[in-house]
Amino acid sequence: MRIIKLLFITISLCALSLSGLAQAEQTSQLEVHVYGAKNDIGQVLITVYNSGENWLKHDADKIVAQRSIPADQHVQTVFDNLPYGKYAIAVIHDENNNKKIDMSWLPVPHPEEGYGFSNDAQPNMGPPKFEDAVFTIKKPKVSKKILLHYWG
């Protein structure tokens, strides 16, 4: 009987410590609203990154989350279960559905499709830096608004 009690106490303590570990990593729901698509052609591609090292990389293992939504003046999506931390969002209005931003090189290099970033970070002789677009998630629900910009 004493062994059963000891076993029960040990199992209970293990369960409590495991539940404490599960609660240690808090997660959030990130709601993203994108405004300003100039038409409803193609998709709005929303990509979430969590480091400057991976910023704007297209490899699947560099991306935290990604969603492609039919283009419209206002689109929204929700990314669930993002651990608390630092993130940045890049958005393109992918009119030809090739999952990348198309560029024109004349008269100067510029994007041919709409683009936007968290914090309304702006390009400066190239895409904005991760540090300009980064925000911190530290509560259960976060909402971000992103405005698409078009060159010219």
Phi, psi and omega per residue, in radians:
M1 nan -0.721 -3.136
R2 -1.120 -0.642 3.114
I3 -1.138 -0.676 3.132
I4 -1.141 -0.748 3.103
K5 -1.087 -0.794 3.134
L6 -1.082 -0.726 3.099
L7 -1.106 -0.766 3.121
F8 -1.067 -0.781 3.140
I9 -1.115 -0.757 3.136
T10 -1.079 -0.805 3.125
I11 -1.097 -0.734 3.132
S12 -1.085 -0.775 3.129
L13 -1.121 -0.704 3.093
C14 -1.099 -0.752 3.128
A15 -1.093 -0.733 3.115
L16 -1.131 -0.729 -3.123
S17 -1.206 -0.636 3.085
L18 -1.162 -0.677 3.112
S19 -1.179 -0.566 3.064
G20 -1.147 -0.671 3.077
L21 -1.137 -0.715 -3.136
A22 -1.116 -0.620 -3.128
Q23 -1.385 -0.317 -3.076
A24 -1.116 -0.670 3.124
E25 -1.607 1.744 -3.139
Q26 -1.432 2.536 3.134
T27 -2.138 2.842 -3.059
S28 -2.311 2.835 3.013
Q29 -1.862 2.121 3.138
L30 -1.839 2.029 3.111
E31 -1.760 2.199 -3.112
V32 -2.057 2.215 3.066
H33 -1.965 2.239 3.126
V34 -2.064 2.236 -3.094
Y35 -2.095 2.697 2.907
G36 1.696 0.234 3.067
A37 -1.079 2.316 -3.056
K38 -1.332 -0.242 3.097
N39 -2.776 -3.138 -3.131
D40 -1.874 0.468 3.109
I41 -1.513 2.349 3.053
G42 1.377 -2.602 -3.033
Q43 -2.232 2.734 2.923
V44 -1.797 2.071 -3.092
L45 -1.785 2.021 -3.096
I46 -1.912 2.141 -3.085
T47 -2.192 2.332 -3.133
V48 -1.929 2.278 3.128
Y49 -2.111 2.740 3.122
N50 -2.228 0.239 3.065
S51 -2.759 2.647 3.078
G52 -1.139 -0.537 3.131
E53 -1.105 -0.593 -3.111
N54 -1.709 -0.114 -3.034
W55 -0.920 2.165 3.081
L56 1.142 0.288 3.012
K57 -1.413 2.583 -3.076
H58 -1.736 -0.123 3.140
D59 -1.147 2.364 -3.081
A60 -0.998 -0.597 -3.114
D61 -1.339 -0.126 3.112
K62 -1.669 -0.193 -3.039
I63 -1.771 2.313 3.098
V64 -1.310 -0.821 -3.122
A65 -2.748 2.645 3.129
Q66 -2.627 2.507 3.137
R67 -2.491 2.411 3.076
S68 -2.013 2.185 -3.031
I69 -2.231 2.431 3.077
P70 -0.923 2.342 -3.064
A71 -1.111 2.488 3.059
D72 -2.835 2.931 -3.132
Q73 -0.992 -0.635 3.089
H74 -2.398 2.110 3.037
V75 -2.156 2.693 3.095
Q76 -2.531 2.691 3.079
T77 -2.657 2.893 3.139
V78 -2.224 2.307 3.023
F79 -1.886 2.085 -3.100
D80 -1.671 2.745 2.980
N81 1.056 0.660 3.023
L82 -1.460 2.184 3.095
P83 -1.076 2.564 3.069
Y84 -0.943 2.453 -3.130
G85 2.796 -2.871 -3.110
K86 -1.741 2.388 -3.109
Y87 -2.487 2.813 2.982
A88 -2.503 2.591 -3.083
I89 -2.076 2.367 3.009
A90 -2.094 2.394 -3.114
V91 -2.276 2.410 2.975
I92 -2.267 2.550 2.982
H93 -1.578 1.649 -3.025
D94 -1.471 1.424 -3.028
E95 -1.153 -0.495 -3.132
N96 -1.836 0.190 3.039
N97 0.993 0.623 3.111
N98 -1.741 0.095 3.058
K99 1.111 0.467 3.035
K100 -2.650 2.807 3.132
I101 -1.468 2.255 3.135
D102 -1.512 2.447 -3.082
M103 -2.023 2.616 2.971
S104 -2.009 2.494 -3.023
W105 -1.837 -0.157 -3.133
L106 -2.167 2.493 0.000
P107 -1.306 -0.408 3.015
V108 -2.395 2.718 3.118
P109 -1.027 2.289 3.115
H110 -2.780 2.664 3.128
P111 -1.244 2.454 3.080
E112 -1.581 -0.212 -3.117
E113 -2.071 2.844 3.126
G114 -1.187 2.627 -3.132
Y115 -2.557 2.754 3.072
G116 -2.844 2.763 -3.097
F117 -2.427 2.710 3.044
S118 -1.037 2.679 -3.071
N119 1.098 0.218 -3.061
D120 0.901 0.639 3.112
A121 -1.033 2.375 -3.051
Q122 -1.899 2.506 3.053
P123 -1.131 2.600 3.083
N124 -2.528 1.655 -3.059
M125 1.013 0.683 -3.103
G126 2.431 3.137 -3.121
P127 -1.145 2.756 3.097
P128 -1.148 2.770 3.087
K129 -1.355 2.683 3.074
F130 -0.938 -0.742 -3.098
E131 -1.057 -0.499 3.132
D132 -1.372 -0.416 -3.096
A133 -1.807 -0.146 -3.006
V134 -1.247 2.547 3.021
F135 -2.487 2.808 -3.097
T136 -1.908 2.314 3.024
I137 -1.732 2.095 3.106
K138 -2.555 0.503 3.022
K139 -2.576 2.853 -3.005
P140 -1.087 -0.462 -3.127
K141 -2.451 2.250 -3.136
V142 -2.285 2.454 3.119
S143 -2.153 2.351 3.118
K144 -2.218 2.439 3.076
K145 -1.950 2.344 -3.135
I146 -2.269 2.280 3.121
L147 -1.781 2.269 3.092
L148 -1.379 2.469 3.102
H149 -2.086 2.595 3.111
Y150 -2.212 2.464 -3.113
W151 -1.287 2.447 3.025
G152 1.632 nan nan
